[in-house]
């Protein structure tokens, strides 16, 4: 009986000691990056995508409404984010970009945090290549697949053509049968195992859906009525936009998509439905991670950052892709939920993926290296009404874009000379359907934006 009473006293004291020790550590960071996740508020006449867990995360932090990728392709944008270096025409240019090749001596954010006492874990797709810049991570888990595209339907697996099957798939299966479910479960195990560690943690979680093919368990398809799926109002290419902005290729590789020509309305609605299902599936995985943080008593000293590597066009401008410089490919979600800062707020400040390196440094209370080209967003977390920047930049191949509240301005150059331009007045043409770059009365606007854009291009190292 005396031993029982002694345990009643000791166990709560031990638990309090563990959590007190946890609270005295540096801030933990969970960084969630979702492949091909467009800004969820960009749908025009379409259904709202159901994301209850992302919505909950918004209520616990600051949502940056004007967030942009620096290059709308996965390998390049991720390399830029992880190194704090902007993409240029010669660095971080394509989907198969490697940090080890383009910036082999760089100090990645994972390395910097690791050098400053953090345990660093990479789960899922963080770098485009699993072992790229592996020196920064204590642990790397990519996820497991039974075929390159993670199909589960035996018929689709049997009929793969060059590793490609249909562009979408639904099956009655468990969340954890897909790679992203395994990534979520690995992250949950990590949170449990390192809860009582003396080290703070930086866990990067990379979900591959809603990247093509759009495959998700049937229950997430059932969240939406296919008869309610509609095409966007601007589902055709603008007649006065440069044709170089019209190209898309990735979707064409799938076996149920024509190699040339238009995608039928029925197929387009099926693809939109499938993308929605994939986003809701990933939202559920995010919810599991957030629940585990709370269950382990880590919510009070863990910052959660959610973003995407770039957006995706769901037939806007008649395109199904990233890989260009329209808003649907460039605009991304960005939510930062920190127990130290404001809750349920939005920021109008313009932010870019490259800003995350400096932000992670400030959250961890370590010095930001001099080479980092982005700016910390912590001041915006403290004061969401603060507008630190009113402009953002992105690049795709030989095209460069300047983005502001009013304009999207793009120049394509060859041998130093401008060969094409796009200018959209986003206040009056939110669907980007009227390129006004060549209208004579807009020359002063074009000249002014071109000056700012080219100054930015020259400043990149």
C-alpha positions as CSV (number, residue, x, y, z in Angstrom):
1,X,0.0,0.0,0.0
2,X,2.9,2.4,0.8
3,X,4.5,1.5,-2.5
4,X,1.3,2.3,-4.3
5,X,1.0,5.7,-2.7
6,X,4.7,6.4,-3.5
7,X,4.1,5.7,-7.2
8,X,1.1,8.0,-7.2
9,X,3.4,10.8,-6.1
10,X,6.4,9.9,-8.3
11,X,4.7,9.2,-11.6
12,X,3.0,12.6,-12.0
13,X,6.3,14.3,-10.9
14,X,8.2,12.3,-13.5
15,X,5.7,13.2,-16.3
16,X,5.8,16.9,-15.3
17,X,9.6,16.7,-15.4
18,X,9.5,15.3,-18.9
19,X,7.2,18.0,-20.2
20,X,9.0,20.7,-18.4
21,X,12.3,19.5,-20.0
22,X,10.5,19.6,-23.3
23,X,9.2,23.1,-22.8
24,X,12.7,24.4,-22.0
25,X,14.2,23.1,-25.3
26,X,14.4,25.2,-28.4
27,X,11.4,25.3,-30.6
28,X,10.6,22.0,-32.4
29,X,9.6,22.4,-36.1
30,X,7.4,20.2,-38.2
31,X,7.7,21.3,-41.9
32,X,5.0,19.9,-44.2
33,X,5.5,20.3,-47.9
34,X,2.8,19.0,-50.3
35,X,3.6,18.3,-53.9
36,X,1.5,20.2,-56.5
37,X,-0.8,21.8,-53.9
38,X,-2.3,24.9,-55.4
39,X,-3.6,27.9,-53.4
40,X,-6.9,26.4,-52.1
41,X,-8.7,29.7,-52.3
42,X,-8.1,30.1,-56.1
43,X,-11.1,28.1,-57.4
44,X,-13.4,30.4,-59.3
45,X,-16.8,28.6,-59.8
46,X,-15.6,25.3,-58.5
47,X,-16.5,23.4,-55.3
48,X,-14.6,24.2,-52.1
49,X,-12.0,21.5,-51.4
50,X,-12.7,19.9,-48.0
51,X,-9.7,20.3,-45.8
52,X,-10.9,20.4,-42.1
53,X,-7.4,19.8,-40.7
54,X,-5.7,22.5,-42.8
55,X,-8.6,24.8,-41.7
56,X,-7.8,23.9,-38.1
57,X,-4.2,24.7,-38.7
58,X,-5.1,28.1,-40.1
59,X,-7.0,28.9,-36.9
60,X,-3.9,28.2,-34.8
61,X,-1.5,30.3,-36.8
62,X,-1.0,32.9,-39.5
63,X,-2.0,32.3,-43.1
64,X,0.0,34.1,-45.7
65,X,-2.4,35.0,-48.5
66,X,0.2,36.1,-51.0
67,X,2.6,33.2,-51.1
68,X,4.5,32.1,-54.2
69,X,7.0,29.5,-55.5
70,X,10.3,30.7,-56.9
71,X,10.2,28.1,-59.7
72,X,7.1,26.1,-60.6
73,X,8.8,22.7,-60.8
74,X,9.5,20.4,-57.9
75,X,13.3,19.7,-58.0
76,X,14.2,23.4,-58.6
77,X,11.8,24.9,-56.0
78,X,12.8,22.4,-53.3
79,X,16.5,22.9,-53.9
80,X,16.1,26.7,-53.6
81,X,14.1,26.4,-50.4
82,X,16.5,24.0,-48.8
83,X,19.6,26.1,-49.7
84,X,18.2,29.6,-49.3
85,X,19.5,30.4,-52.8
86,X,17.3,31.7,-55.6
87,X,16.9,29.8,-58.8
88,X,18.6,31.3,-61.8
89,X,18.9,30.4,-65.5
90,X,21.9,28.3,-64.6
91,X,21.0,27.0,-61.1
92,X,18.0,25.0,-59.9
93,X,16.3,24.9,-63.3
94,X,14.4,21.6,-63.8
95,X,12.5,18.8,-62.0
96,X,15.6,16.7,-61.8
97,X,17.7,19.4,-60.2
98,X,20.2,18.2,-57.5
99,X,21.7,20.3,-54.8
100,X,24.8,18.1,-54.9
101,X,25.3,19.2,-58.5
102,X,24.1,22.8,-58.7
103,X,25.3,23.9,-55.2
104,X,27.5,21.1,-53.9
105,X,29.1,23.2,-51.1
106,X,25.9,24.7,-49.8
107,X,24.8,24.7,-46.2
108,X,21.3,23.4,-46.3
109,X,18.7,24.3,-43.7
110,X,18.8,20.7,-42.4
111,X,22.6,20.9,-42.1
112,X,22.4,24.2,-40.3
113,X,19.9,23.0,-37.8
114,X,21.7,19.8,-37.3
115,X,24.9,21.7,-36.6
116,X,23.0,23.7,-34.0
117,X,21.8,20.7,-32.0
118,X,18.6,19.7,-33.8
119,X,17.7,16.1,-34.7
120,X,16.8,16.3,-38.4
121,X,14.4,13.9,-40.1
122,X,13.3,13.7,-43.7
123,X,10.1,11.8,-44.3
124,X,8.7,11.5,-47.8
125,X,9.6,13.8,-50.7
126,X,11.7,16.7,-49.4
127,X,14.4,16.9,-52.0
128,X,13.3,15.6,-55.4
129,X,16.0,12.9,-55.1
130,X,15.9,11.0,-51.9
131,X,19.7,11.1,-51.2
132,X,20.4,14.6,-52.5
133,X,22.1,16.7,-49.8
134,X,21.7,13.6,-47.5
135,X,24.5,15.0,-45.2
136,X,21.9,17.3,-43.5
137,X,19.6,14.5,-42.2
138,X,20.0,12.2,-39.3
139,X,17.3,10.0,-40.8
140,X,15.8,9.7,-44.3
141,X,12.6,7.8,-45.1
142,X,11.2,8.1,-48.6
143,X,8.1,5.9,-48.3
144,X,7.5,2.6,-50.1
145,X,5.6,1.8,-53.2
146,X,4.8,-1.4,-55.0
147,X,5.1,0.4,-58.4
148,X,6.5,3.8,-59.5
149,X,3.1,5.6,-59.5
150,X,1.7,3.9,-56.4
151,X,-1.3,2.3,-58.2
152,X,-3.4,-0.1,-56.2
153,X,-5.9,-1.4,-58.8
154,X,-4.4,-4.8,-60.1
155,X,-5.7,-4.0,-63.6
156,X,-3.9,-0.7,-63.7
157,X,-0.7,-2.3,-62.3
158,X,-0.9,-5.1,-65.0
159,X,-1.4,-2.7,-67.8
160,X,1.3,-0.1,-67.1
161,X,2.9,1.3,-70.2
162,X,6.4,2.7,-69.5
163,X,5.4,2.8,-65.8
164,X,2.3,4.9,-66.6
165,X,-1.3,3.9,-66.2
166,X,-4.4,6.1,-66.0
167,X,-4.3,9.6,-64.7
168,X,-6.6,8.8,-61.8
169,X,-7.6,5.8,-59.7
170,X,-9.9,5.1,-56.8
171,X,-10.0,1.8,-54.9
172,X,-11.4,0.6,-51.6
173,X,-8.2,0.6,-49.6
174,X,-6.7,1.8,-46.4
175,X,-4.9,5.2,-46.2
176,X,-1.7,3.4,-45.2
177,X,-1.7,1.3,-48.3
178,X,-0.4,4.4,-50.2
179,X,3.0,5.8,-49.8
180,X,1.7,9.1,-48.2
181,X,-0.1,7.1,-45.5
182,X,3.2,5.4,-44.7
183,X,5.0,8.7,-44.5
184,X,2.4,10.0,-42.0
185,X,2.7,6.9,-39.9
186,X,6.5,7.1,-39.9
187,X,6.2,10.8,-38.8
188,X,3.9,9.7,-35.9
189,X,6.4,7.1,-34.8
190,X,9.2,9.7,-34.9
191,X,7.1,12.1,-32.8
192,X,6.5,9.4,-30.2
193,X,10.1,8.2,-30.1
194,X,11.8,11.6,-29.8
195,X,9.3,13.3,-27.4
196,X,11.6,12.7,-24.4
197,X,14.9,13.5,-26.3
198,X,17.1,16.3,-25.0
199,X,17.4,17.5,-28.6
200,X,14.8,19.7,-30.4
201,X,13.6,18.2,-33.7
202,X,13.1,19.4,-37.2
203,X,10.9,16.9,-39.0
204,X,10.3,17.6,-42.7
205,X,7.2,15.8,-44.1
206,X,6.8,15.6,-47.8
207,X,3.5,14.3,-49.2
208,X,3.5,13.4,-52.9
209,X,-0.3,13.7,-53.6
210,X,-2.0,15.5,-55.2
211,X,0.8,15.0,-57.7
212,X,-0.2,13.0,-60.8
213,X,-1.5,10.4,-61.0
214,X,-4.4,11.4,-58.8
215,X,-4.8,8.2,-56.8
216,X,-6.6,8.1,-53.4
217,X,-8.8,5.8,-51.4
218,X,-12.4,5.7,-52.6
219,X,-13.8,7.3,-49.4
220,X,-12.1,10.6,-50.3
221,X,-13.7,10.5,-53.8
222,X,-17.0,10.0,-52.0
223,X,-16.7,13.4,-50.2
224,X,-17.7,15.0,-53.5
225,X,-20.6,14.5,-55.8
226,X,-19.3,14.2,-59.4
227,X,-22.3,15.9,-60.7
228,X,-21.3,19.1,-58.8
229,X,-17.9,19.2,-60.4
230,X,-17.7,22.0,-63.0
231,X,-15.0,23.4,-65.2
232,X,-13.3,26.7,-64.4
233,X,-14.6,29.7,-66.3
234,X,-11.2,30.2,-68.0
235,X,-10.7,26.7,-69.3
236,X,-9.3,27.8,-72.6
237,X,-6.0,29.4,-73.5
238,X,-6.0,33.3,-73.8
239,X,-5.9,34.2,-77.5
240,X,-3.3,37.0,-77.0
241,X,-0.9,35.1,-74.6
242,X,2.5,33.7,-76.0
243,X,2.2,30.2,-77.2
244,X,5.3,29.2,-75.2
245,X,3.1,29.5,-72.1
246,X,0.6,27.0,-73.6
247,X,2.7,23.9,-73.4
248,X,2.0,21.0,-71.0
249,X,3.3,17.4,-71.2
250,X,3.1,15.5,-68.0
251,X,-0.6,14.6,-68.2
252,X,-0.1,13.4,-71.8
253,X,2.0,10.4,-70.5
254,X,-1.0,8.7,-68.9
255,X,-2.7,6.0,-70.7
256,X,-6.3,7.4,-70.6
257,X,-5.2,10.9,-71.9
258,X,-4.9,11.7,-75.6
259,X,-1.4,12.4,-76.8
260,X,-2.6,15.5,-78.6
261,X,-5.7,17.7,-78.6
262,X,-8.3,18.8,-76.1
263,X,-9.2,16.9,-72.9
264,X,-12.9,16.0,-73.0
265,X,-15.2,17.8,-70.5
266,X,-16.1,14.5,-68.9
267,X,-12.4,13.5,-68.4
268,X,-11.6,17.1,-67.2
269,X,-14.3,16.8,-64.5
270,X,-13.0,13.4,-63.5
271,X,-9.5,14.8,-63.1
272,X,-10.7,17.7,-61.0
273,X,-12.7,15.3,-58.8
274,X,-9.6,13.1,-58.4
275,X,-7.4,16.1,-57.5
276,X,-10.0,17.1,-54.8
277,X,-10.0,13.6,-53.4
278,X,-6.2,13.5,-53.2
279,X,-6.1,16.9,-51.3
280,X,-8.7,15.6,-48.8
281,X,-6.6,12.4,-48.4
282,X,-3.5,14.4,-47.6
283,X,-5.5,16.7,-45.3
284,X,-6.4,13.5,-43.3
285,X,-2.8,12.6,-43.0
286,X,-1.9,16.1,-41.8
287,X,-4.7,15.7,-39.2
288,X,-3.1,12.5,-37.8
289,X,0.2,14.3,-37.3
290,X,-1.3,17.3,-35.6
291,X,-3.3,15.0,-33.3
292,X,-0.1,13.1,-32.4
293,X,1.7,16.4,-31.5
294,X,-1.2,17.2,-29.2
295,X,-1.3,13.7,-27.7
296,X,2.4,13.8,-26.9
297,X,2.1,17.2,-25.2
298,X,4.3,18.9,-27.9
299,X,1.8,21.5,-29.2
300,X,3.1,24.1,-26.8
301,X,6.7,24.1,-28.1
302,X,6.3,23.0,-31.8
303,X,5.9,25.2,-34.8
304,X,4.1,23.7,-37.8
305,X,4.8,25.1,-41.2
306,X,2.6,24.0,-44.2
307,X,3.3,24.9,-47.8
308,X,3.7,23.4,-51.3
309,X,6.5,23.3,-53.9
310,X,4.3,25.0,-56.5
311,X,0.7,25.2,-57.7
312,X,-1.1,23.4,-60.4
313,X,-3.6,24.3,-63.2
314,X,-6.8,22.3,-63.2
315,X,-7.7,23.2,-66.8
316,X,-7.4,26.9,-66.2
317,X,-6.1,28.3,-69.5
318,X,-6.8,24.9,-71.0
319,X,-3.7,23.6,-69.1
320,X,-3.0,20.7,-66.7
321,X,0.3,21.4,-65.2
322,X,2.8,23.6,-63.4
323,X,5.8,24.4,-65.6
324,X,4.9,28.0,-66.4
325,X,4.3,31.4,-65.1
326,X,0.5,31.8,-64.7
327,X,-0.9,32.4,-61.2
328,X,-2.3,28.9,-60.8
329,X,1.2,27.5,-61.0
330,X,2.9,30.2,-58.9
331,X,0.5,30.8,-56.0
332,X,0.7,28.4,-53.1
333,X,-0.6,27.9,-49.6
334,X,1.6,29.0,-46.6
335,X,0.5,28.6,-43.0
336,X,2.8,29.0,-40.0
337,X,1.3,27.9,-36.7
338,X,3.6,28.7,-33.7
339,X,2.5,28.7,-30.0
340,X,4.6,31.8,-29.5
341,X,2.8,34.0,-32.0
342,X,-0.6,35.1,-33.3
343,X,-3.5,32.7,-33.9
344,X,-6.2,32.7,-36.6
345,X,-4.7,35.7,-38.5
346,X,-3.9,36.4,-42.1
347,X,-1.0,38.3,-43.6
348,X,-1.2,40.3,-46.8
349,X,2.6,40.5,-47.0
350,X,4.1,38.9,-50.2
351,X,6.2,35.9,-49.3
352,X,8.2,33.4,-51.3
353,X,9.4,29.8,-50.6
354,X,13.0,31.1,-50.3
355,X,11.9,33.0,-47.2
356,X,11.5,29.8,-45.2
357,X,15.3,29.2,-44.6
358,X,15.6,32.5,-42.6
359,X,12.3,31.8,-41.0
360,X,13.4,28.4,-39.7
361,X,16.6,30.0,-38.4
362,X,14.7,32.6,-36.4
363,X,12.2,30.0,-35.0
364,X,15.2,28.0,-33.9
365,X,16.9,31.1,-32.5
366,X,20.1,30.5,-34.5
367,X,22.0,32.8,-36.8
368,X,20.9,33.1,-40.4
369,X,23.9,32.6,-42.8
370,X,24.9,35.6,-44.9
371,X,24.3,33.8,-48.2
372,X,20.6,33.3,-47.6
373,X,18.6,35.4,-50.1
374,X,15.2,35.2,-48.4
375,X,13.8,37.1,-45.5
376,X,12.4,35.8,-42.2
377,X,8.7,35.8,-41.7
378,X,8.8,35.9,-37.9
379,X,8.2,39.6,-37.8
380,X,4.9,38.9,-39.7
381,X,4.0,36.2,-37.2
382,X,4.4,38.8,-34.4
383,X,2.5,41.4,-36.3
384,X,0.3,39.9,-39.1
385,X,-0.7,43.4,-40.2
386,X,2.8,44.2,-41.1
387,X,3.5,44.2,-44.9
388,X,7.2,43.4,-45.3
389,X,7.1,43.1,-49.1
390,X,4.6,43.9,-51.8
391,X,6.3,42.0,-54.6
392,X,7.5,38.5,-55.4
393,X,9.5,36.8,-58.2
394,X,9.5,33.5,-60.0
395,X,11.4,32.0,-62.9
396,X,10.7,29.2,-65.4
397,X,13.4,28.5,-67.9
398,X,14.1,31.7,-69.8
399,X,11.0,33.5,-68.5
400,X,11.0,35.6,-65.3
401,X,7.9,37.0,-63.5
402,X,7.2,39.9,-61.2
403,X,4.1,39.6,-59.1
404,X,2.4,42.4,-57.2
405,X,-1.1,43.1,-55.9
406,X,-2.1,44.6,-59.2
407,X,0.1,43.0,-61.9
408,X,1.7,39.8,-63.1
409,X,4.4,40.8,-65.5
410,X,6.6,38.3,-67.4
411,X,9.5,38.6,-69.8
412,X,11.0,35.9,-71.9
413,X,14.5,36.6,-73.2
414,X,16.9,35.1,-75.8
415,X,20.5,36.3,-75.8
416,X,19.6,39.2,-73.6
417,X,16.7,40.5,-75.7
418,X,13.0,40.3,-74.8
419,X,11.2,38.1,-77.2
420,X,7.8,37.9,-75.5
421,X,5.9,39.5,-72.7
422,X,2.8,39.0,-70.6
423,X,1.1,41.6,-68.5
424,X,-2.1,40.9,-66.5
425,X,-4.0,43.5,-64.5
426,X,-5.0,41.1,-61.8
427,X,-7.3,43.6,-60.1
428,X,-9.5,43.8,-63.2
429,X,-8.7,40.5,-64.9
430,X,-8.4,38.0,-62.0
431,X,-8.6,35.0,-64.4
432,X,-5.6,36.2,-66.4
433,X,-7.3,36.1,-69.8
434,X,-6.3,39.4,-71.3
435,X,-2.6,40.0,-71.9
436,X,-2.2,43.8,-72.1
437,X,1.6,44.0,-72.5
438,X,1.5,45.1,-76.1
439,X,-1.1,47.9,-75.7
440,X,0.6,51.2,-76.5
441,X,-1.0,53.0,-73.6
442,X,0.5,50.5,-71.1
443,X,4.1,51.2,-72.3
444,X,5.0,53.2,-69.2
445,X,3.7,50.4,-66.9
446,X,5.7,47.8,-68.8
447,X,8.8,49.9,-68.7
448,X,8.5,50.5,-65.0
449,X,7.9,46.8,-64.2
450,X,10.6,45.7,-66.5
451,X,13.1,48.0,-64.7
452,X,12.2,46.4,-61.3
453,X,12.3,42.9,-62.8
454,X,15.7,43.3,-64.4
455,X,17.2,44.9,-61.3
456,X,16.0,41.8,-59.4
457,X,17.5,39.5,-62.1
458,X,20.9,41.2,-61.9
459,X,20.9,41.0,-58.1
460,X,20.7,37.2,-58.1
461,X,24.0,35.4,-57.5
